[in-house]
Amino acid sequence: MFRDILSRNFGWKLLSLALAVAIWVAVKTVSAERGNQSERTFLNVPAQIVSGTADVRTFRIEPNEVRVTVKGLPDSIRTLVAREIKVFVDVTGLETTQNLVKQVDVSLPNGVAVVNVEPANVQITIPPRGPMRSPANNP
């Protein structure tokens, strides 16, 4: 009776055991990598404006620098330099306004993740669009 339970569909049982072991190993490997991550904070990373190509207005960001905390594998974090962190604010399609608050976006190399951005939002001041004047008409 007991022997019959073990021997029936033995191939499927062996395959199920092999799959269970493979899944367990994969989960252990991923969790070990995540547990072995380190963090690093970059101060005074400049925020850049992203706008449409036809938009030639000047924008003012307040504050214009942010603090970015990142995490990743120790080797990736150790070799990461501040210029590889791209902080930007997208103002595409915005019209004239005062005191507009926009979210800060961060672009990082593969294998590195954002933990925190301070401040997460910045204030944008957009100057009004004036009428186009030709140099000949200026007094």
C-alpha positions in Angstrom: 0.0 0.0 0.0 2.6 2.6 1.1 4.9 1.4 -1.7 2.1 1.8 -4.2 1.6 5.5 -3.1 5.3 6.3 -3.6 5.7 4.5 -6.9 2.6 5.6 -8.7 3.3 8.6 -11.0 6.9 8.6 -9.7 8.1 10.7 -12.7 5.7 13.5 -12.0 6.5 13.4 -8.3 10.2 13.6 -9.1 9.6 16.5 -11.5 7.6 18.4 -8.9 10.3 18.0 -6.3 12.9 19.3 -8.8 10.8 22.3 -9.6 10.2 23.0 -6.0 14.0 22.9 -5.3 14.7 25.2 -8.3 12.1 27.8 -7.2 13.5 27.7 -3.6 17.0 28.3 -4.9 15.8 31.2 -7.1 14.0 32.8 -4.2 17.0 32.4 -1.9 19.3 34.0 -4.5 17.1 37.0 -5.1 16.5 37.6 -1.4 20.2 37.3 -0.7 21.0 39.9 -3.4 18.3 42.3 -2.0 19.5 41.9 1.5 23.1 42.7 0.4 22.2 46.1 -0.9 23.7 49.3 0.4 22.5 52.9 0.3 24.2 56.2 -0.5 23.0 59.8 -0.4 24.1 62.4 -3.0 23.7 66.0 -1.9 23.2 69.1 -4.1 22.3 67.2 -7.3 21.2 69.9 -9.8 17.7 69.7 -11.2 17.3 70.2 -15.0 14.2 71.5 -16.8 12.7 69.4 -19.6 10.6 71.4 -22.0 9.4 71.4 -25.6 11.9 72.2 -28.3 9.9 75.2 -29.5 9.7 76.6 -25.9 12.5 79.1 -25.5 11.3 80.6 -22.2 13.4 80.6 -19.1 12.1 78.7 -16.1 13.1 79.1 -12.5 13.2 76.1 -10.1 13.1 76.6 -6.4 15.1 74.8 -5.0 17.3 74.1 -7.9 19.2 71.3 -6.2 17.9 68.1 -4.4 19.2 65.4 -2.2 18.9 61.9 -3.7 19.3 58.6 -1.8 19.8 55.5 -3.8 20.3 51.8 -3.2 21.8 48.9 -5.1 24.5 46.3 -4.9 27.6 47.5 -3.1 29.8 47.5 -6.2 27.2 49.5 -8.2 26.8 52.1 -5.4 30.5 52.4 -4.7 31.3 53.2 -8.4 28.3 55.5 -8.9 29.1 59.2 -9.4 26.8 62.2 -9.1 26.9 63.0 -12.8 25.2 59.6 -13.6 22.2 60.8 -11.6 19.8 62.8 -13.8 17.3 64.9 -11.9 14.7 66.6 -14.0 11.4 68.4 -13.9 9.1 68.1 -16.9 7.4 71.4 -17.9 6.4 70.4 -21.4 3.1 72.0 -22.4 2.8 74.4 -19.4 1.4 77.9 -19.9 2.3 81.0 -17.9 1.8 80.6 -14.2 3.2 81.5 -10.9 3.9 79.2 -7.9 3.4 75.9 -9.9 4.6 72.8 -8.0 5.9 69.9 -10.0 7.3 66.5 -9.1 11.0 65.8 -9.4 11.9 62.8 -11.5 15.2 60.9 -11.3 16.9 58.7 -13.9 19.6 56.3 -12.7 21.8 53.6 -14.2 20.6 50.0 -14.3 20.8 48.1 -11.0 20.4 51.3 -8.9 17.0 52.4 -7.4 15.8 55.6 -5.8 15.1 55.4 -2.1 14.2 59.0 -1.5 14.3 62.5 -3.1 14.3 65.6 -1.0 12.4 67.7 -1.8 10.1 65.5 -3.9 8.4 68.6 -5.4 9.9 71.9 -6.6 8.3 75.2 -7.3 8.4 76.4 -10.9 8.1 80.0 -12.0 7.3 80.5 -15.7 7.6 84.0 -17.1 4.7 85.3 -19.2 5.0 85.0 -23.0 5.4 88.5 -24.3 4.5 89.6 -27.8 7.3 89.0 -30.3 9.1 92.2 -31.2 11.4 92.7 -34.0 14.7 94.5 -33.3 13.7 97.2 -35.7 10.6 98.1 -33.7 12.3 98.4 -30.3 12.5 102.0 -29.1 
